[in-house]
């Protein structure tokens, strides 16, 4: 199952600044990702952490998709 990723405004600013938008669009953390999980992207020997802030199931004409909203900074979230 492909899991879509949606960025909060702060996560989008961070991702654009660090050239991570395409990496996040291609990422597929899978349906086991839960709110509070940390998604760590390793790009060019740097680790970029995002927190799963929300899970949303989308029903569209019989199709089912899971979308994760991720936030940055990741730390300090519970």
C-alpha positions as CSV (number, residue, x, y, z in Angstrom):
1,X,0.0,0.0,0.0
2,X,1.4,3.4,-1.0
3,X,1.2,5.9,1.9
4,X,1.1,9.6,0.9
5,X,2.9,12.3,2.8
6,X,1.5,15.7,3.5
7,X,3.7,18.4,5.0
8,X,2.8,21.0,7.6
9,X,3.8,24.6,6.7
10,X,7.0,24.4,8.9
11,X,7.9,20.9,7.5
12,X,7.4,22.2,3.9
13,X,9.7,25.3,4.6
14,X,12.4,23.0,6.0
15,X,12.1,20.5,3.2
16,X,12.3,23.2,0.5
17,X,15.3,24.8,2.2
18,X,17.1,21.5,2.3
19,X,16.0,20.2,-1.1
20,X,14.0,17.3,0.4
21,X,10.6,17.8,-1.3
22,X,11.2,15.1,-4.0
23,X,12.7,12.7,-1.4
24,X,9.6,13.1,0.8
25,X,7.2,12.7,-2.2
26,X,8.9,9.4,-3.1
27,X,9.0,8.1,0.5
28,X,6.6,5.4,1.5
29,X,6.8,4.7,5.2
30,X,4.0,2.1,5.0
31,X,0.7,1.8,6.9
32,X,2.4,0.9,10.2
33,X,3.6,4.4,10.7
34,X,1.9,5.9,13.7
35,X,1.3,9.3,15.2
36,X,4.4,10.3,17.2
37,X,6.8,8.2,15.0
38,X,9.9,9.9,13.7
39,X,10.7,9.6,10.0
40,X,14.4,10.1,9.5
41,X,15.6,10.9,6.0
42,X,19.3,10.3,5.4
43,X,20.4,12.5,2.5
44,X,24.1,13.3,1.7
45,X,25.2,11.9,5.1
46,X,22.8,14.2,7.0
47,X,19.8,13.0,9.0
48,X,16.5,15.1,8.7
49,X,13.9,14.1,11.2
50,X,10.1,14.7,10.8
51,X,7.4,13.6,13.2
52,X,4.1,11.9,12.1
53,X,1.5,14.4,13.4
54,X,-1.7,12.9,11.9
55,X,-3.0,9.9,10.0
56,X,-5.9,10.3,7.5
57,X,-7.7,7.6,5.6
58,X,-9.1,8.9,2.2
59,X,-11.9,7.0,0.6
60,X,-12.3,8.0,-3.1
61,X,-14.7,6.0,-5.3
62,X,-14.0,2.8,-3.6
63,X,-10.2,3.4,-3.5
64,X,-8.5,3.6,-0.1
65,X,-5.4,5.6,0.6
66,X,-3.6,6.5,3.8
67,X,-2.0,10.0,4.1
68,X,0.4,10.9,6.9
69,X,0.9,14.5,7.9
70,X,4.5,15.1,9.0
71,X,5.8,18.1,10.9
72,X,9.2,19.6,11.6
73,X,10.9,20.0,14.0
74,X,10.3,16.5,15.1
75,X,11.6,16.7,18.7
76,X,9.4,17.9,21.5
77,X,6.3,16.1,20.0
78,X,4.6,13.3,22.0
